[in-house]
Amino acid sequence: MKAKKTAMKDEPGREGGALSNTEDSLACVTRHELETLFRATLATWGEEAQYDQAVEECAELIAALKHYKRRRIDTTQLAEELADVTLMVGQLSWMLGNDLVESAVDRKLIKLRKLLAAEEQNCGNQ
C-alpha cells in the first residue's frame, strides 16, 4: 500500500506551502515520515519536553501576533512562529492519538457551525 501524502503546498490561498522556503524544502511528506520524525523527537527529548516545547512555541506565537498587529514584524516572521506551533500540534496529536484529536476537531466544527448559524439568524432579526 502506498503511503498517504500530506500536502504541504498548493493549498487554496497558500503560496508554496509551509515548508517551501526551507533549504531542505519538503513539498510533501508521508504520514510515515512525519511519524518517524515525531517518534525520534519523543525518543530524543522525551514526553515532558514535548509538552514544554509546545507551551513555548504557543507563547512565541502569542508574542508574534501582538507584534504583527503593531506592524513590528511581517507575515514571514509570523508564519515562522505559526509553523512551529503547527509542527507541535502535529506532534501532540500523534502523541495523544490522531483519531481522538480529529474527533474533538469534528465536535468543535459542529459547534462553530451552530454559532455561525445563530449569529446569522441574529443579524437577520435586527
N, C-alpha and C positions, 0 to 999 in steps of 0.2 A: 504494500500500500504506500502510495506516495505521501510524503509528509505535507500537511496543510501549511500553506504560506500565510503569514500575517503581513499584509501590505503596509509599507511604511512610506509610500509615495503615491502620487497620482490620486489622492483623495480629493473629493469636491472641496473647493475653497482652499486647497493647500498647494504650495509651490515646492515640489520636490520631496516633501515629506520630512519627518522629524530628524532623520539621520543623514540627509543628503549632503550636508555641508561638512561632515566629518572627514578626516583624512582617509580613514578606512571605511568609506561610505558603505552602509548596509542598506541597500534599497529594499530588500525583503529578507526576513529571517523566518525560518521554520519554527514551529512550536517546539520542536525537539531542540533546536539551537537555543531558544530562549530558556527552556527548561534546564539545559546543560549549564548555561550561564548562571541561572538562579541557584542551581544546586551547588555550583562551585563557590558562589558568593556566600551561601549559607555555610558550606564546609569550611571556608577560609576564615570568616569573621564571626559566625555564629548567629543564632536567632535573636538574642537580645540586641546585638549590634545592628541588625537589620531594622528592628523597631526604632532604635535610637537614630539611625540614619534617616528613616522615613520622617521622623519628627523634625530633624534638622533641615531636610530638604523642603518640607512644608513651610517651616519658618522662613527659609530663604525665599520661597515663592511669595509668601505674605509680604515680606520686605520689598521684593521686586515689584509687586503690584502697586504698593504705595509709591515707590519711586517712579513707576511708569505713569501713574495718574498725575504726578507732578512734573512729568516730562524730563526726569533726571536720567532715565535710561530709555533705550529704544526697543523696538519689538524683537530684535535679535537677542538682546540680553534677557528680555522677558521669556522668550522661547527657550533659552538655555535652562532657566530655572524650571519652567514647565516641563521640559524634557526630563530633568532629574526627578521630578515628582512622578511623572508618567512611568518612568522605569521602576521607581519604588512601589507604585501602585501595582504594577505587574508582578514584582517580587512578592509583595504581601498577598496578592490574590492567589498566586501559586502556592504560597506557604499555607494559607487558610483553606484553600480548595477553590478552584475557579468556579465550580458549579454552585457552591454556596454564595460566592460573590455575585455571580450572574443572576441568581435567584433574587438576591437583595436588590440588584440594579433593576430587575424587572418590576419588583414591587414599587420601587421609587419612581419609575417611569409611569406606572399606573396612577400613582398619587399625583405626579406632576400634571398628567393629562386632566385629571379631575380638577385640580386647582386652576388650570388654564381655562377649562370649560366654565367653571364657576365665575372666574374673572370676566370672561367674555359675556356671560349672562348678566353679570352686574353692570357692565358697561352699556349693555343694551337697555337696561332698565332706567338709566339716568337721563 
